[in-house]
Every structure is written in structure tokens, then in C-alpha cells.
Amino acid sequence: MSGEWDFSQGYPSWRVPMMGANAVATSQPLAAQAGLRMLQQGGNAVDAAIATAIALTVVEPTGCGIGSDAFAIVWDGKKLHGLNASGRAPGAWSPETFAGRQAMPELGWDAVTVPGAVSAWVALAERFATLPLTTLAQPAIDYARNGFPVSPLIGALWQRGYSKLRDQPGFSACFAPNGQPPRAGERFRNPDQANTLEKIAATQGEAFYRGELAERMVAFAREHNAALSMDDLRNHRADWVNLISRPFAGGS
């Protein structure tokens, strides 16, 4: 066989060869670098996934957030494990809360359930990770404190989100501190988020669900007549669950 190998041979579309023992794939290159840093420090795939997920809350806030939910399917070499870290509804909600509405609201405190993502990071780290949560959160903390260049797609989505959410309490102060969202190529810093992630990592999530951060969230909710309470946050748990499966191609 002569000449260079055609990596597209045998495929209907172009395939890029991966010349490495490990890979981290995300929608944002800086988040992928966070995962690779964990692998370079001796971490495993779960370490990389957690670091990546935390970093995405900083570098891709248009799709991920500290206040979001999370789900995971983990293969430990022998079996699959499922994690449901979606937050429950506040205990004060009732059918009467949404009476007369045709759909659940998309904006405001009536669209806010108990945040679950932080509990996913903690649960995954406790069960499968090899590096401490303070190490896993460090790339995200660095991005938030020192800043990162906003990528073109995220810049466009950020502008779209700003147009929709700018009047929500606290949004513009955090995500458009100069009166407008950052544009592609601009460096964005979020020191408050860096401090928040440090507290989460140092306390294994306790500050977020039972400590200082929880108290501040509930105080802000109360200021806006929202239902979220300390009991809602304190009682939240991520659930390890069985996965739905069926035999395929003669397997079990």
C-alpha cells in the first residue's frame, strides 16, 4: 500500500482520526481542556466529566448553570449506574399555584425548582472520582476569576438570552455587568461565580444546600415572594437509579 491513508475511506462523511489514548468531548473547547487537565493529573473519566460539567457553568452559561439539573449514566467496567439529580418542586407549590395557566411558566421564580446539578457533582465524586472536588472545580474557578474569551456561538446565544432575561432580577448584574452581554472574543470575568464554586467545592456542596449559599438563595427568593425555602434545599437528594434496558443482538 503506497501513499497517505485516506481517513474518509469507507465512510459516507469525513472522519477525523483521534491519535490519543483518551478524549474529552464537549460543546466548548475550554470545558474540554478542564476535563483533560484532570486526566493529566491522574484522574479517571468521571473526574474529567465532573470538571467539564463545572467548567461549562462558567464558559457556556447559555446552556448550563449552577442552578440547573443533571443526569448521568456511568459504566464502571462491570455495570451501568444511573443518577437522577433533578430538583424537586418547592414544597409550597400546589395545583392552585398554577391554576388558570395552560403551561408551566418559562420565566420568573415560578419556573424555578430546587437546583440539582451540584448534588450530581458531589454524588459522582463521592462514588467514582479519584480527585477531590476542590481539584475538579479549579479549572472552572480559574475561568471565572481570571476570565475567558467568549466563543462566537456562545456570544450569539448570550445576546439572545439577554434579550429574553435582562429584566429578571439579578440577571443583568451578573451576565451583562457593563450594560450589555459580552461579544464574541471579549474576555468575561465572573468573580462572584468563582467564589461560589470555591464554597461549593470546599464544603462538598453543603454550603449550597444547607449553608451560606442556601441562605442567600432563600433570602433572595423571599425578597421576590418566591416559594423556595431552606427546607426545599436541605431535603434535596440525588438518586441512584436502575436503568431501563433490554437485550440486543443476542446479548443479555
Rosetta blueprint (number, residue, H / E / L):
1 M L
2 S L
3 G L
4 E L
5 W L
6 D L
7 F L
8 S L
9 Q L
10 G L
11 Y L
12 P L
13 S L
14 W L
15 R L
16 V L
17 P L
18 M L
19 M L
20 G L
21 A L
22 N L
23 A L
24 V L
25 A L
26 T L
27 S L
28 Q L
29 P H
30 L H
31 A H
32 A H
33 Q H
34 A H
35 G H
36 L H
37 R H
38 M H
39 L H
40 Q H
41 Q L
42 G L
43 G L
44 N L
45 A H
46 V H
47 D H
48 A H
49 A H
50 I H
51 A H
52 T H
53 A H
54 I H
55 A H
56 L H
57 T H
58 V H
59 V H
60 E L
61 P L
62 T L
63 G L
64 C L
65 G L
66 I L
67 G L
68 S L
69 D L
70 A E
71 F E
72 A E
73 I E
74 V E
75 W E
76 D L
77 G L
78 K L
79 K L
80 L E
81 H E
82 G E
83 L E
84 N E
85 A E
86 S L
87 G L
88 R L
89 A L
90 P L
91 G L
92 A L
93 W L
94 S L
95 P H
96 E H
97 T H
98 F H
99 A L
100 G L
101 R L
102 Q L
103 A L
104 M L
105 P L
106 E L
107 L L
108 G L
109 W H
110 D H
111 A H
112 V L
113 T L
114 V L
115 P L
116 G L
117 A H
118 V H
119 S H
120 A H
121 W H
122 V H
123 A H
124 L H
125 A H
126 E H
127 R H
128 F H
129 A L
130 T L
131 L L
132 P L
133 L H
134 T H
135 T H
136 L H
137 A L
138 Q H
139 P H
140 A H
141 I H
142 D H
143 Y H
144 A H
145 R H
146 N H
147 G L
148 F E
149 P E
150 V L
151 S L
152 P H
153 L H
154 I H
155 G H
156 A H
157 L H
158 W H
159 Q H
160 R H
161 G H
162 Y H
163 S H
164 K H
165 L H
166 R L
167 D L
168 Q L
169 P L
170 G L
171 F H
172 S H
173 A H
174 C H
175 F H
176 A L
177 P L
178 N L
179 G L
180 Q L
181 P L
182 P L
183 R L
184 A L
185 G L
186 E L
187 R E
188 F E
189 R L
190 N L
191 P H
192 D H
193 Q H
194 A H
195 N H
196 T H
197 L H
198 E H
199 K H
200 I H
201 A H
202 A H
203 T L
204 Q L
205 G L
206 E H
207 A H
208 F H
209 Y H
210 R L
211 G L
212 E H
213 L H
214 A H
215 E H
216 R H
217 M H
218 V H
219 A H
220 F H
221 A H
222 R H
223 E H
224 H L
225 N L
226 A L
227 A L
228 L L
229 S L
230 M H
231 D H
232 D H
233 L H
234 R H
235 N L
236 H L
237 R L
238 A L
239 D E
240 W E
241 V E
242 N L
243 L L
244 I L
245 S L
246 R L
247 P L
248 F L
249 A L
250 G L
251 G L
252 S L
